[in-house]
Amino acid sequence: MAFFNRKDIDSLDKIYKINLINSCSGFKSANLLGSISIEKITNVAVFSSVIHLGSNPPTLGFILRPTTVPRNTHKNIKDTGVFTINHIWESIIEDAHHTSAKYPDDVSEFDMTGLEEEYKGNFKAPFVKNAPVQMSMKFIEEIYVPSNDVMLIVAQIEELYVEDTLLKKDGLINLSEGNVATINGLDTYAIPKFKQQLSYQRPKKV
């Protein structure tokens, strides 16, 4: 088994270290965040850091790198207070990944890929059309993490759209039935398959 202590990690080649540390935590969510500027220019960007924070209220978070360089998603969210989260599925992986390219803020990634905008009700931010799970999100707060110079963006789910075939009687969204992707490291995608659903566990009697 390969072994790395902290000294080893610090001395690694930059790209090797980025790949190693980005993949050692396990598979990550693969999502497209949709937003819109106050000038009505849309933005869509791939994120692998969306996490569940709580169910009551329904709250998610994601991590942003420092804003010392332009971050269109962050600016749009702060300016408008809203954005969408859309699950990436198998057939759009290449287009979804291309949204990580750094375009000027007056260029929409929707125009540079095969991804399509979709609007629902009166919600201002664009969804990704045909995404099997779509969420409209309201910005709540951002929390600076000085130890790593990143920000945790906290937002609440305002609306949740789920493909009928994925939603089970107990509320589980079976993502594998929608060929929903996951991200391994920075740029490697996988399609997980359902194995089994286990019951709530209680301590064994001794």
C-alpha positions in Angstrom: 0.0 0.0 0.0 1.3 3.4 -0.9 2.1 5.7 2.1 2.5 9.4 2.3 3.2 11.4 5.5 2.7 15.1 5.7 6.3 15.8 4.7 5.8 13.6 1.6 2.6 15.3 0.7 4.1 18.8 1.0 7.0 17.9 -1.3 4.9 16.3 -4.1 4.7 17.8 -7.6 1.8 20.3 -7.6 -0.4 18.5 -10.1 0.2 15.1 -8.5 -0.6 16.5 -5.1 -3.8 18.2 -6.3 -5.0 14.9 -7.9 -4.1 12.9 -4.9 -5.7 15.0 -2.2 -8.8 15.8 -4.4 -9.5 12.1 -4.8 -8.5 10.7 -1.4 -11.8 11.8 0.3 -13.9 9.6 -2.0 -16.5 10.1 -4.7 -18.0 13.6 -4.7 -21.3 15.0 -5.9 -21.4 16.3 -9.5 -23.6 19.3 -9.9 -24.2 22.3 -12.2 -24.9 25.5 -10.5 -27.0 27.9 -12.5 -27.1 31.7 -11.8 -27.8 34.9 -13.5 -26.2 38.4 -13.2 -28.1 41.6 -12.6 -27.3 42.3 -16.3 -29.4 39.1 -17.1 -26.3 37.2 -18.3 -26.6 33.5 -17.3 -23.9 31.4 -15.9 -23.6 27.6 -15.3 -20.6 26.0 -13.6 -19.6 22.5 -12.5 -19.1 22.0 -8.7 -18.1 18.9 -6.8 -18.4 20.3 -3.3 -22.2 20.4 -2.7 -23.0 18.9 0.7 -26.0 18.2 2.9 -26.1 20.5 5.9 -29.5 19.8 7.4 -33.1 18.7 6.6 -35.1 21.1 8.8 -34.7 23.6 7.3 -33.6 21.9 4.1 -30.0 23.3 3.8 -27.1 22.6 1.5 -23.6 24.1 1.2 -20.8 24.2 -1.2 -17.2 25.4 -1.1 -15.7 28.3 -3.1 -12.1 29.1 -3.5 -10.9 32.6 -2.7 -12.5 35.4 -4.6 -9.2 37.2 -5.4 -10.0 36.3 -9.0 -13.4 36.7 -10.7 -15.9 34.1 -9.6 -19.1 34.7 -11.7 -21.1 32.2 -9.7 -20.3 33.8 -6.4 -20.9 37.4 -7.7 -24.3 36.4 -9.2 -25.4 34.7 -6.0 -24.4 37.6 -3.8 -26.1 40.1 -6.2 -29.4 38.2 -6.7 -29.6 35.9 -3.7 -30.6 32.9 -5.7 -29.2 30.1 -7.8 -30.0 26.5 -8.9 -28.4 23.1 -8.3 -28.8 20.6 -11.1 -27.5 17.0 -11.0 -25.1 16.0 -13.9 -26.2 12.9 -15.7 -24.2 10.6 -18.0 -25.0 12.0 -21.4 -24.0 15.6 -20.6 -20.7 14.9 -18.8 -18.4 16.5 -21.4 -20.5 19.6 -21.7 -20.9 19.9 -17.9 -17.1 19.6 -17.5 -16.5 22.3 -20.1 -18.3 24.8 -17.9 -15.1 24.8 -15.8 -13.4 26.8 -18.6 -12.8 30.4 -17.6 -15.0 32.5 -19.9 -15.4 36.3 -19.5 -18.4 37.4 -17.4 -20.3 38.6 -20.5 -20.3 35.0 -22.0 -22.8 32.4 -20.9 -21.6 28.8 -20.6 -25.0 27.8 -21.9 -24.0 29.4 -25.2 -20.7 27.6 -25.3 -22.0 24.1 -24.6 -25.0 21.9 -25.5 -26.6 22.6 -22.1 -30.0 24.3 -22.3 -31.5 26.9 -19.9 -34.9 26.2 -18.4 -37.0 28.5 -16.2 -39.7 27.3 -13.8 -42.4 29.5 -12.3 -41.1 32.9 -11.1 -37.7 31.8 -10.1 -35.0 34.1 -11.6 -32.1 31.7 -12.0 -31.8 29.2 -14.8 -32.1 25.4 -14.3 -30.3 22.9 -16.6 -33.0 21.4 -18.8 -33.6 17.7 -18.4 -31.6 17.4 -15.2 -33.1 14.5 -13.2 -32.9 16.5 -10.0 -33.2 20.3 -9.9 -33.3 22.6 -6.9 -34.0 26.3 -6.6 -31.8 27.8 -3.8 -31.9 30.9 -1.6 -28.5 32.2 -0.4 -28.4 32.4 3.5 -24.8 33.1 4.5 -21.1 32.6 3.7 -18.6 31.4 6.2 -14.9 32.1 5.7 -12.6 29.2 6.6 -9.2 30.9 7.3 -7.2 27.7 7.7 -7.7 26.9 4.0 -8.7 30.3 2.6 -12.0 29.1 1.3 -15.7 30.0 1.8 -18.6 27.7 2.7 -21.7 29.0 0.9 -24.9 28.1 2.8 -28.3 28.1 1.0 -31.8 26.7 1.6 -33.8 24.6 -0.8 -36.8 26.6 -1.9 -38.1 24.2 -4.6 -37.2 20.6 -5.4 -37.9 18.9 -8.7 -37.3 15.1 -9.0 -38.0 12.8 -12.0 -40.9 10.6 -11.0 -39.1 7.3 -11.7 -36.3 8.2 -9.3 -38.5 9.1 -6.3 -39.3 6.1 -4.0 -42.1 5.6 -1.5 -39.9 6.3 1.5 -38.6 9.6 0.0 -35.3 8.2 -1.3 -34.1 9.6 -4.6 -32.5 6.7 -6.3 -29.9 8.6 -8.3 -28.5 5.5 -10.0 -31.7 5.0 -11.9 -31.1 8.4 -13.5 -27.5 7.7 -14.5 -26.5 10.5 -12.2 -22.7 11.2 -12.3 -20.2 11.5 -9.5 -16.7 13.0 -9.6 -13.5 11.3 -8.6 -10.8 13.9 -7.9 -10.9 16.9 -10.2 -11.8 15.6 -13.7 -12.8 11.9 -13.5 -16.4 11.0 -13.7 -18.2 7.8 -12.8 -21.8 6.5 -12.9 -22.6 4.7 -9.6 -25.0 1.8 -9.5 -27.5 0.8 -6.8 -26.3 -2.0 -4.6 -28.7 -2.2 -1.6 -30.7 -0.1 0.8 -30.2 -1.0 4.5 -32.6 -0.4 7.4 -32.1 2.0 10.3 -29.6 0.4 12.7 -30.1 0.0 16.4 -27.5 -1.3 19.0 -27.4 -5.1 19.4 -28.5 -6.5 22.7 -25.6 -8.0 24.7 
